[in-house]
């Protein structure tokens, strides 16, 4: 190469490279997205300043310059190079700042915004009433027993002294799983299970779901709830039954509540009685709820039939007992003035929220 060549071409080339790069960077501002801008600037950096970049090539070409010109041109290249580097860094910094701003915007939270209200769960009204009744009897020394909802015919009917032709056994009324197994039609089989355990005396309360073949309407449901009670000890009399249930009725409905026992019939009790309480709505003067009678039927009860005691291995000459059973759904409906039993089973939050 001609050692005397004019440095002008190198300088011109230098200006060309740097100006082109700078213009390109300016133009990038019009590109749609910052990711593309970052990628393009990186490409420019590599093309111009990289190891095999245009400026590096240019410096290498300086070998062809006269010795005295080399430092001058070298300084010039380095100066331009530094300026371009600075320009690129600025552009990158600006893009990064923008990216961060966008991130902050995305992640922005208003710490003064009011919190989201979380609904607080509540106990189903049937659970609430079950617990209220349970607490009354636990206060009188009862414990709670539960039994299976799929029950043996033996416990649901036979050992409760139901004659084989009793209408309650009819498949029209009872859900049979097979000849020996039913969905229990009442909580009374838990009595049998408790007595069969052979531990005396007994004072148990048995709440639970029961099933009968009823079509759904405002007052019927094929599944409903009962609460059974059983007391077995030496010397238990009708007086104990009456006293215990009167205390219960007054605890449940208030001191002023009046009770009356009506004779009734259940195969598993003898004698059998039904307990009425003075109407919780009108107090006894007669209204729509008590159909003008002033009384509301609360539960069935009676002295445990000697046969039942015998079937369960308890000597009726030594022991006696009383039992009672009540429908919880009706008690819940009365308590809250609910006129449609279906509401208890539909689990509509708007309904359940009210309790
Ligand atoms: N099991 C009876 C019913 O379902 C209620 C009851 C229980 C009556 C215990 C007397 C004694 O109607």
Boltz pocket constraint, residues with backbone or C-beta under 6 A from the ligand:
constraints:
  - pocket:
      binder: B
      contacts: [[A, 185], [A, 186], [A, 187], [A, 188], [A, 228], [A, 229], [A, 266], [A, 269], [A, 273], [A, 300], [A, 301], [A, 302], [A, 323], [A, 324], [A, 325], [A, 326]]
      max_distance: 6.0
